[in-house]
Amino acid sequence: MRIDSDRSGTAVTPAHALLRRRIFGAIVIGVVAGGLSALKAATNVAVTMDFEFFWRASQLFADGVNPYPLRPGDAGWPLPDAFFYPAPALLVTWPFHLLVMPAAAGAFMGLGCGLLAWRLSADGLWRLWVLGTPSFVMAVAIGQWSPLITFAALVPGAGFLLACKPTLGLACFAYRPTWRAAAGVALVAAVSLWLLPAWPQQWLENVKLVVQHPAPLTVPLGWLLLAALLRWRQPEARLLLAMACVPQLLFFADQLPLGLVARTRREAVALAISGVAAFTGWWSLVGPGELYPDEAQPFVMAGFYLPALAIVLLRPNEGNLPDWIESRLGNFRRMAPGQRSGDDVAG
């Protein structure tokens, strides 16, 4: 094993050098992403940042005001929509309500993007190609949950974050279902119910007002994504299929978890290139003035979902399921008609 020395003469192994690069890269990515998000919040360009909804709702919650019944035009709610996120999102964003909006957005996105970069690089620096996709850039620009949700998909101890956006959270849980993640979701949900008992009903009432959040299966060519069932043992296939089934904004940012489909540098680069091509096509043909996702749907399908499906289908149907799922599948096979137990065969 090669051992180098730094300027102080301390021995530096390749593992230590990689660790330093990971730390440095995560800090740089976090600072840059946070800075861009703060700049967007300060200039308030084009549309309201999604983060402002969490920030204002957390401020109201800290002051003892329930944000769920509020509607556009109500006192303390100068936003174009009601609050569409569950109460666990309030708990997670609560510390940021103490900061002014640009600083809060920068801190929230900087922390989330830095954590994601740190965890992605643990599997190889090539994983950071995910951060070169339009999904990541759009998430930073509008202040979305997808970086933190993607981070939680890879870190069971951060599984409580999946409750902050249950649609993407459910899909990411299907990618790597663990009891630790489920316990985290249950704990943050229990705390939120203790603090705000009425929130589930009020949240569901608000969700009825959401428009233009279709499940990808329901849009043109979306039915093709059912082919992921042919590779159901792959965690990436389960992620893709679950993502195809949950409502989402088909406007690039929500599709960040699809970057986890890549297992190699070549696949990661291919997904990044197809995503950039799709975004460029939308930008050039539709233009940034179109702020609603209807025009972006075909580009998202062609540049994100279908390439991810192709990668999944090119692999064999192999993969390890969690032990508790494997054991139940084994029991089902033994109980199926025509199957005989080992004792019967021996007899």
ABEGO torsion letter per residue (X at the ends): XBBBBBAAGBBBBAAAAAAAAAAAAAAAAAAAAAAAAAAAAAAGBGBBBAAAAAAAAAAAAAAGBBAAABBBGBBGBABABBBABBAAAAAAAAAAAABBAAAAAAAAAAAAAAAAAAAAAAAEAAAAAAAABAAAAAAAAAGBAAAAAAAAAABAAAAAAAAABAAAAAAAAAABBBAAAAAAAAAAAAAAAAABAAAAAAAAAAAAABBGBBBAAABBGAAAAAAAAAAAABAAAAAAAAAAABBBBBAGAAAAAAAAABABAAAAAAAAAAAAAAAAAAAAAAEAABABAAAAAAAAAAAAAAAAAAAAAABBBBEBBBAAAAAAAAAAAAABBGBBBAAAAAX
